[in-house]
Amino acid sequence: MTRPFSAELVGFLARTTQVVLYFALLEAPAWQATFGKRALGIVVAGPAGGRLTVGRALAREAVRFLPWELSHAIIWRLALSPAKNSFPAWARVGFALVYLLVFAYLVTLFFGSQHRTIYDRLASSWVLRRGTSL
């Protein structure tokens, strides 16, 4: 039987790492945007409206994808658990944390004068229309 940690590690390396690198490496250099953001005419800017460093971009994406990765970790442990018919308290707490993080991301985006998410605030990044400044 596969152990949950091994399954989660393979999933993290095979999928999550690729997604995080896609966003971070396209938003940090001269492009400052993924293909979708570019099509919408928006860019991710660092402090003072400049480019985001690769380190800041990676930190931004790590925090951004935290709920996604946490939910995968919980699901792997539930799926590979020998007790198939139970939904333990730790899983309920874990999913509550996932929903709390997603809710906090949305609240900080839609409510507040800056309209920046938690991960943007932590990385000192801004999402701007192309050609505008801070």
N, CA, C and O of each residue as an XYZ file, in Angstrom:
536
protein
N       0.846     -1.181      0.000
C       0.000      0.000      0.000
C       0.896      1.251      0.000
O       1.916      1.290      0.687
N       0.513      2.239     -0.754
C       1.249      3.492     -0.832
C       1.041      4.292      0.438
O      -0.068      4.368      0.968
N       2.111      4.881      0.916
C       1.996      5.714      2.094
C       1.542      7.118      1.691
O       1.947      7.609      0.637
N       0.708      7.775      2.505
C       0.200      9.105      2.160
C       1.309     10.122      1.885
O       1.199     10.921      0.955
N       2.368     10.098      2.683
C       3.434     11.080      2.479
C       4.100     10.890      1.114
O       4.379     11.865      0.418
N       4.351      9.651      0.737
C       4.963      9.372     -0.568
C       4.062      9.836     -1.704
O       4.529     10.444     -2.667
N       2.774      9.547     -1.589
C       1.822      9.960     -2.614
C       1.758     11.481     -2.713
O       1.737     12.037     -3.811
N       1.727     12.140     -1.583
C       1.673     13.606     -1.569
C       2.942     14.196     -2.167
O       2.873     15.168     -2.920
N       4.089     13.632     -1.848
C       5.357     14.124     -2.384
C       5.404     13.986     -3.902
O       5.837     14.905     -4.596
N       4.966     12.856     -4.412
C       4.936     12.652     -5.863
C       3.976     13.656     -6.513
O       4.305     14.257     -7.536
N       2.807     13.834     -5.928
C       1.847     14.807     -6.448
C       2.387     16.219     -6.415
O       2.189     16.991     -7.354
N       3.074     16.560     -5.327
C       3.661     17.896     -5.195
C       4.711     18.121     -6.267
O       4.721     19.165     -6.920
N       5.596     17.150     -6.453
C       6.661     17.301     -7.442
C       6.129     17.256     -8.872
O       6.634     17.965     -9.744
N       5.123     16.435     -9.116
C       4.617     16.260    -10.472
C       3.673     17.382    -10.906
O       3.621     17.705    -12.092
N       2.943     17.972     -9.999
C       1.948     18.953    -10.405
C       2.138     20.319     -9.745
O       2.278     21.322    -10.444
N       2.145     20.372     -8.442
C       2.177     21.660     -7.753
C       3.432     22.449     -8.093
O       3.354     23.649     -8.356
N       4.568     21.802     -8.091
C       5.822     22.490     -8.397
C       5.774     23.111     -9.787
O       6.223     24.241     -9.980
N       5.237     22.383    -10.748
C       5.136     22.907    -12.108
C       4.236     24.134    -12.183
O       4.565     25.107    -12.862
N       3.114     24.094    -11.496
C       2.173     25.214    -11.511
C       2.795     26.439    -10.837
O       2.709     27.549    -11.361
N       3.412     26.237     -9.688
C       4.052     27.351     -8.977
C       5.159     27.963     -9.833
O       5.266     29.185     -9.929
N       5.975     27.124    -10.449
C       7.050     27.640    -11.300
C       6.506     28.369    -12.524
O       7.071     29.384    -12.932
N       5.434     27.878    -13.109
C       4.812     28.557    -14.248
C       4.463     29.998    -13.879
O       4.859     30.939    -14.566
N       3.722     30.157    -12.792
C       3.311     31.500    -12.381
C       4.515     32.350    -11.979
O       4.655     33.484    -12.439
N       5.371     31.819    -11.137
C       6.492     32.609    -10.620
C       7.466     33.018    -11.713
O       7.903     34.169    -11.746
N       7.810     32.112    -12.600
C       8.823     32.416    -13.611
C       8.291     33.290    -14.742
O       9.074     33.969    -15.406
N       6.992     33.288    -14.976
C       6.443     34.197    -15.985
C       6.107     35.575    -15.404
O       6.116     36.571    -16.126
N       5.813     35.632    -14.105
C       5.458     36.911    -13.500
C       6.662     37.696    -13.003
O       6.552     38.899    -12.768
N       7.800     37.051    -12.840
C       8.984     37.739    -12.322
C       9.804     38.453    -13.402
O      10.256     39.571    -13.159
N      10.015     37.867    -14.567
C      10.900     38.539    -15.531
C      10.204     39.685    -16.262
O       9.197     40.217    -15.796
N      10.753     40.048    -17.400
C      10.266     41.199    -18.161
C       8.775     41.113    -18.506
O       8.105     42.143    -18.578
N       8.258     39.930    -18.713
C       6.842     39.790    -19.050
C       5.940     40.282    -17.934
O       4.949     40.966    -18.189
N       6.272     39.944    -16.714
C       5.498     40.293    -15.517
C       4.074     39.735    -15.542
O       3.209     40.221    -14.814
N       3.824     38.727    -16.366
C       2.467     38.190    -16.463
C       2.487     36.797    -17.072
O       3.362     36.462    -17.871
N       1.510     35.997    -16.683
C       1.282     34.718    -17.352
C       0.592     35.017    -18.678
O       0.273     36.171    -18.966
N       0.363     33.996    -19.479
C      -0.308     34.199    -20.761
C      -1.711     34.781    -20.567
O      -2.131     35.662    -21.318
N      -2.425     34.290    -19.567
C      -3.772     34.794    -19.294
C      -3.775     36.241    -18.837
O      -4.578     37.042    -19.317
N      -2.885     36.585    -17.914
C      -2.795     37.969    -17.453
C      -2.398     38.889    -18.601
O      -2.903     40.005    -18.724
N      -1.505     38.412    -19.423
C      -1.060     39.203    -20.580
C      -2.231     39.479    -21.524
O      -2.385     40.594    -22.025
N      -3.056     38.453    -21.763
C      -4.221     38.626    -22.628
C      -5.221     39.617    -22.038
O      -5.914     40.315    -22.778
N      -5.298     39.680    -20.710
C      -6.206     40.613    -20.043
C      -5.601     42.005    -19.848
O      -6.279     42.931    -19.402
N      -4.321     42.139    -20.188
C      -3.667     43.440    -20.059
C      -3.288     43.800    -18.638
O      -3.237     44.978    -18.284
N      -3.019     42.785    -17.814
C      -2.599     43.061    -16.440
C      -1.217     42.472    -16.191
O      -0.805     41.522    -16.857
N      -0.515     43.040    -15.236
C       0.827     42.585    -14.886
C       0.948     42.477    -13.375
O       0.175     43.080    -12.631
N       1.925     41.703    -12.935
C       2.246     41.608    -11.515
C       3.509     42.427    -11.296
O       4.549     42.163    -11.900
N       3.407     43.420    -10.430
C       4.529     44.317    -10.173
C       5.022     44.140     -8.749
O       4.275     43.752     -7.851
N       6.279     44.430     -8.573
C       6.886     44.372     -7.250
C       6.780     45.725     -6.559
O       6.013     46.589     -6.985
N       7.553     45.908     -5.492
C       7.543     47.181     -4.786
C       7.865     48.330     -5.731
O       8.728     48.194     -6.598
N       7.194     49.437     -5.576
C       7.383     50.650     -6.376
C       7.033     50.425     -7.844
O       7.442     51.217     -8.694
N       6.299     49.383     -8.160
C       5.841     49.151     -9.520
C       6.839     48.468    -10.430
O       6.554     48.255    -11.609
N       8.001     48.122     -9.907
C       9.018     47.449    -10.727
C       8.734     45.975    -10.869
O       7.671     45.482    -10.492
N       9.700     45.289    -11.416
C       9.563     43.850    -11.585
C       9.628     43.138    -10.245
O      10.283     43.588     -9.305
N       8.944     42.042    -10.190
C       8.976     41.171     -9.019
C      10.222     40.303     -9.111
O      10.500     39.746    -10.173
N      10.972     40.176     -8.038
C      12.125     39.276     -8.069
C      11.623     37.835     -8.095
O      10.483     37.561     -7.718
N      12.466     36.932     -8.534
C      12.084     35.522     -8.576
C      11.762     35.028     -7.165
O      10.820     34.258     -6.978
N      12.533     35.463     -6.178
C      12.275     35.059     -4.797
C      10.917     35.520     -4.307
O      10.185     34.750     -3.685
N      10.573     36.773     -4.584
C       9.253     37.284     -4.191
C       8.143     36.562     -4.946
O       7.096     36.255     -4.377
N       8.373     36.295     -6.224
C       7.369     35.594     -7.023
C       7.144     34.179     -6.497
O       6.005     33.718     -6.420
N       8.217     33.497     -6.139
C       8.082     32.147     -5.576
C       7.366     32.183     -4.227
O       6.526     31.327     -3.950
N       7.688     33.157     -3.392
C       7.013     33.293     -2.095
C       5.530     33.578     -2.298
O       4.682     33.009     -1.612
N       5.223     34.459     -3.241
C       3.824     34.805     -3.547
C       3.044     33.558     -3.948
O       1.942     33.317     -3.456
N       3.622     32.779     -4.837
C       2.925     31.586     -5.316
C       2.843     30.492     -4.258
O       1.859     29.755     -4.209
N       3.852     30.379     -3.421
C       3.814     29.372     -2.343
C       2.652     29.660     -1.403
O       1.931     28.742     -1.011
N       2.463     30.919     -1.040
C       1.349     31.279     -0.161
C       0.026     31.151     -0.910
O      -0.971     30.699     -0.348
N       0.024     31.548     -2.171
C      -1.192     31.482     -2.984
C      -1.709     30.054     -3.122
O      -2.917     29.825     -3.061
N      -0.810     29.096     -3.306
C      -1.217     27.716     -3.509
C      -1.242     26.892     -2.219
O      -1.448     25.679     -2.271
N      -1.037     27.523     -1.076
C      -1.080     26.825      0.203
C      -2.406     26.094      0.441
O      -2.377     24.923      0.821
N      -3.573     26.734      0.234
C      -4.828     25.988      0.442
C      -4.964     24.790     -0.491
O      -5.467     23.740     -0.093
N      -4.519     24.950     -1.723
C      -4.592     23.871     -2.700
C      -3.741     22.685     -2.243
O      -4.192     21.540     -2.264
N      -2.526     22.971     -1.837
C      -1.627     21.896     -1.415
C      -2.093     21.259     -0.104
O      -2.002     20.043      0.062
N      -2.585     22.065      0.814
C      -3.104     21.532      2.075
C      -4.287     20.599      1.823
O      -4.383     19.540      2.443
N      -5.184     20.984      0.921
C      -6.329     20.117      0.627
C      -5.879     18.808     -0.019
O      -6.457     17.754      0.250
N      -4.850     18.868     -0.871
C      -4.330     17.631     -1.454
C      -3.715     16.717     -0.390
O      -3.894     15.500     -0.430
N      -3.005     17.300      0.539
C      -2.409     16.501      1.611
C      -3.495     15.788      2.427
O      -3.344     14.619      2.780
N      -4.574     16.492      2.720
C      -5.675     15.887      3.484
C      -6.330     14.770      2.673
O      -6.596     13.688      3.197
N      -6.586     15.038      1.404
C      -7.247     14.044      0.545
C      -6.403     12.783      0.409
O      -6.932     11.674      0.479
N      -5.086     12.944      0.214
C      -4.220     11.756      0.119
C      -4.283     10.929      1.399
O      -4.357      9.702      1.344
N      -4.253     11.591      2.537
C      -4.290     10.849      3.794
C      -5.628     10.146      4.002
O      -5.674      9.041      4.541
N      -6.709     10.783      3.577
C      -8.024     10.148      3.685
C      -8.149      8.976      2.706
O      -8.645      7.909      3.065
N      -7.697      9.184      1.477
C      -7.835      8.143      0.451
C      -6.999      6.916      0.764
O      -7.403      5.794      0.458
N      -5.841      7.117      1.369
C      -4.945      5.992      1.645
C      -5.033      5.498      3.089
O      -4.216      4.689      3.528
N      -6.020      5.988      3.813
C      -6.221      5.554      5.195
C      -6.879      4.175      5.213
O      -7.736      3.883      4.379
N      -6.475      3.326      6.166
C      -7.117      2.008      6.264
C      -8.588      2.102      6.697
O      -9.384      1.223      6.367
N      -8.948      3.150      7.425
C     -10.334      3.338      7.866
C     -11.085      4.111      6.786
O     -11.083      5.342      6.797
N     -11.719      3.413      5.862
C     -12.346      4.039      4.702
C     -13.654      4.763      5.005
O     -14.026      5.672      4.263
N     -14.346      4.400      6.044
C     -15.668      4.962      6.307
C     -15.676      6.047      7.366
O     -16.734      6.376      7.903
N     -14.527      6.605      7.674
C     -14.526      7.635      8.705
C     -14.016      8.956      8.140
O     -13.227      8.983      7.195
N     -14.472     10.023      8.722
C     -14.007     11.361      8.373
C     -13.505     11.976      9.678
O     -14.263     12.630     10.394
N     -12.218     11.762      9.984
C     -11.687     12.134     11.295
C     -11.705     13.643     11.556
O     -11.816     14.459     10.641
N     -11.594     13.966     12.811
C     -11.629     15.370     13.241
C     -10.485     16.170     12.618
O     -10.677     17.329     12.250
N      -9.305     15.572     12.494
C      -8.181     16.308     11.922
C      -8.469     16.725     10.479
O      -8.018     17.783     10.041
N      -9.219     15.897      9.733
C      -9.570     16.239      8.350
C     -10.562     17.394      8.326
O     -10.468     18.283      7.480
N     -11.513     17.381      9.256
C     -12.475     18.494      9.345
C     -11.765     19.800      9.667
O     -12.054     20.840      9.074
N     -10.842     19.736     10.605
C     -10.068     20.930     10.969
C      -9.213     21.388      9.784
O      -9.127     22.582      9.501
N      -8.596     20.451      9.108
C      -7.772     20.783      7.949
C      -8.577     21.450      6.847
O      -8.153     22.471      6.305
N      -9.733     20.889      6.509
C     -10.568     21.493      5.472
C     -11.126     22.837      5.924
O     -11.282     23.750      5.113
N     -11.427     22.963      7.207
C     -11.869     24.270      7.720
C     -10.770     25.310      7.526
O     -11.052     26.453      7.164
N      -9.520     24.920      7.765
C      -8.391     25.822      7.547
C      -8.269     26.195      6.065
O      -8.008     27.352      5.736
N      -8.457     25.217      5.176
C      -8.416     25.490      3.737
C      -9.471     26.537      3.375
O      -9.168     27.522      2.702
N     -10.701     26.322      3.821
C     -11.773     27.268      3.502
C     -11.537     28.631      4.153
O     -11.860     29.664      3.568
N     -10.983     28.632      5.340
C     -10.667     29.891      6.010
C      -9.616     30.682      5.227
O      -9.740     31.896      5.072
N      -8.590     29.998      4.737
C      -7.562     30.666      3.931
C      -8.146     31.227      2.635
O      -7.870     32.371      2.273
N      -8.951     30.427      1.938
C      -9.565     30.899      0.689
C     -10.475     32.091      0.972
O     -10.470     33.069      0.225
N     -11.243     32.012      2.033
C     -12.117     33.125      2.414
C     -11.294     34.374      2.738
O     -11.658     35.479      2.335
N     -10.199     34.203      3.458
C      -9.337     35.348      3.784
C      -8.737     35.957      2.524
O      -8.629     37.179      2.420
N      -8.345     35.122      1.567
C      -7.819     35.632      0.294
C      -8.874     36.486     -0.403
O      -8.573     37.576     -0.888
N     -10.111     35.988     -0.452
C     -11.183     36.722     -1.120
C     -11.548     38.007     -0.386
O     -11.749     39.049     -1.010
N     -11.632     37.928      0.933
C     -11.989     39.121      1.711
C     -10.950     40.216      1.518
O     -11.301     41.379      1.319
N      -9.670     39.850      1.575
C      -8.633     40.871      1.416
C      -8.591     41.413     -0.010
O      -8.147     42.542     -0.222
N      -9.039     40.641     -0.981
C      -9.075     41.117     -2.360
C     -10.229     42.095     -2.576
O     -10.038     43.171     -3.143
N     -11.410     41.725     -2.130
C     -12.595     42.528     -2.422
C     -12.882     43.628     -1.407
O     -13.532     44.622     -1.731
N     -12.404     43.452     -0.191
C     -12.670     44.448      0.837
C     -11.347     45.023      1.316
O     -10.451     44.287      1.730
N     -11.237     46.283      1.260
C      -9.997     46.949      1.626
C      -9.657     47.951      0.546
O     -10.013     47.769     -0.619
N      -8.990     48.973      0.920
C      -8.724     50.058     -0.016
C      -7.752     49.671     -1.127
O      -7.795     50.258     -2.208
N      -6.879     48.701     -0.884
C      -5.853     48.365     -1.866
C      -6.255     47.234     -2.808
O      -5.629     47.064     -3.854
N      -7.276     46.464     -2.469
C      -7.714     45.326     -3.281
C      -6.546     44.393     -3.609
O      -6.331     44.011     -4.759
N      -5.804     44.041     -2.560
C      -4.671     43.114     -2.687
C      -4.925     41.923     -1.794
O      -5.431     42.062     -0.680
N      -4.572     40.752     -2.287
C      -4.750     39.543     -1.493
C      -3.653     39.442     -0.431
O      -2.696     40.215     -0.425
N      -3.818     38.488      0.447
C      -2.814     38.250      1.487
C      -1.461     37.925      0.862
O      -0.427     38.426      1.302
N      -1.479     37.073     -0.178
C      -0.198     36.691     -0.778
C       0.459     37.866     -1.507
O       1.686     37.926     -1.584
N      -0.333     38.798     -2.042
C       0.263     40.001     -2.628
C       0.867     40.898     -1.548
O       1.944     41.466     -1.730
N       0.177     41.014     -0.445
C       0.700     41.842      0.652
C       1.993     41.254      1.210
O       2.944     41.989      1.478
N       2.032     39.930      1.385
C       3.230     39.293      1.926
C       4.424     39.398      0.979
O       5.564     39.514      1.429
N       4.170     39.357     -0.321
C       5.255     39.429     -1.304
C       5.532     40.857     -1.770
O       6.384     41.076     -2.631
N       4.813     41.827     -1.205
C       4.919     43.235     -1.638
C       4.701     43.353     -3.140
O       5.444     44.047     -3.835
N       3.666     42.663     -3.636
C       3.360     42.695     -5.063
C       2.006     43.351     -5.297
O       1.180     43.467     -4.392
N       1.808     43.772     -6.532
C       0.581     44.430     -6.954
C       0.176     43.857     -8.303
O       1.038     43.551     -9.126
N      -1.109     43.708     -8.540
C      -1.606     43.341     -9.851
C      -2.199     44.612    -10.449
O      -3.146     45.184     -9.908
N      -1.623     45.049    -11.581
C      -1.973     46.330    -12.182
C      -2.345     46.163    -13.645
O      -1.945     45.196    -14.294
N      -3.111     47.107    -14.155
C      -3.345     47.173    -15.599
C      -2.037     47.571    -16.256
O      -1.311     48.418    -15.735
N      -1.729     46.967    -17.398
C      -0.495     47.284    -18.114
C      -0.454     48.784    -18.409
O      -1.424     49.361    -18.900
N       0.681     49.400    -18.102
C       0.849     50.831    -18.358
C       0.485     51.740    -17.208
O       0.731     52.945    -17.271
N      -0.106     51.181    -16.139
C      -0.411     52.012    -14.973
C       0.685     51.857    -13.937
O       1.468     50.908    -13.983
N       0.734     52.770    -13.028
C       1.738     52.697    -11.965
C       1.059     52.752    -10.611
O      -0.146     52.983    -10.506
N       1.852     52.537     -9.588
C       1.306     52.545     -8.223
C       0.845     53.895     -7.836
O       0.358     54.085     -6.721
